[in-house]
Amino acid sequence: MQQVPEYVSGHGLLKGKSVLITAAAGAGIGFSAARRAAEEGCRALMISDIHPRRLEEAVATLKQETGLGEVYGQLCNVTSEDEVQTLIATAEEQLGGVDVLINNAGLGGQTKVVDMTDDEWHRVLDITLTGTFRMTRAMLPHMQTRGRGVIVNNASVLGWRAQKEQAHYAAAKAGVMALTRCSALEAAEYGVRINAVSPSIALHDFLKKASSEELLAQLASREAFGRAAEVWEVANVMMFLASDYASYMAGEVVSVSSQHA
């Protein structure tokens, strides 16, 4: 197993930009993306989540550890159209317009198809796929009016690959990929870019609670580097897609995985 590389310092990739990230409280990819956005020089940042205390703590931590003064938190459940509209309106006002939206909200789980209830199927699809759609639909009119903006979606290699007990999550992430490609063509006409990252396994506390230790070890062993990704390694690719370095990319799904063929 190769060692985890040193944390990469910021290079001003998002200098002067404002960033909105969903499901960014806690210790997962979303929070890491928020930290990276601040380290990459964003001028203002808003994160959303469904957990009030965790959201408040995340905002305080980001301010303290990155030195960015303009960090805001807004409660939002992406299954609620009203809350999505409120989040977008609040972010537009407080951030002075949103330059970058990162759709990170998603929900997984482990259930065989024969044991899966309609409620379980619908919940995963509603948060992971339809939530991404709701956020994109609400954000695009603002970005399209300005003639600029970037949306980065969080997909998964399970949108391409098969894994037992993941039919709902894989179907949702495949949908995120298709949504990314189709919406990107529509948005490009207005100077707005939409792309996605597709991680394989990135270890964080929520994933450890949702999956067995045995499964996580098995998945990590399949990776070329013999380890799971660090959440900030996924966030780094998000920062690239959000930056002007990716100015000619639209509808792409970038794999953040070292898995063996």
Sequence and secondary structure as in RCSB ss.txt:
>XXXX:A:sequence
MQQVPEYVSGHGLLKGKSVLITAAAGAGIGFSAARRAAEEGCRALMISDIHPRRLEEAVATLKQETGLGEVYGQL
CNVTSEDEVQTLIATAEEQLGGVDVLINNAGLGGQTKVVDMTDDEWHRVLDITLTGTFRMTRAMLPHMQTRGRGV
IVNNASVLGWRAQKEQAHYAAAKAGVMALTRCSALEAAEYGVRINAVSPSIALHDFLKKASSEELLAQLASREAF
GRAAEVWEVANVMMFLASDYASYMAGEVVSVSSQHA
>XXXX:A:secstr
            TTTT EEEESS SSSSHHHHHHHHHHHTT SEEEEEES HHHHHHHHHHHHHHH  S EEEEE
  TT HHHHHHHHHHHHHHTTS SEEEE         GGG  HHHHHHHHIIIIIHHHHHHHHHHHHHHHHT EE
EEEE  GGGTS  TT HHHHHHHHHHHHHHHHHHHHHHTTTEEEEEEEES B  HHHHHHS HHHHHHHHHTBTT
SS B HHHHHHHHHHHHSGGGTT  S EEEE  B  
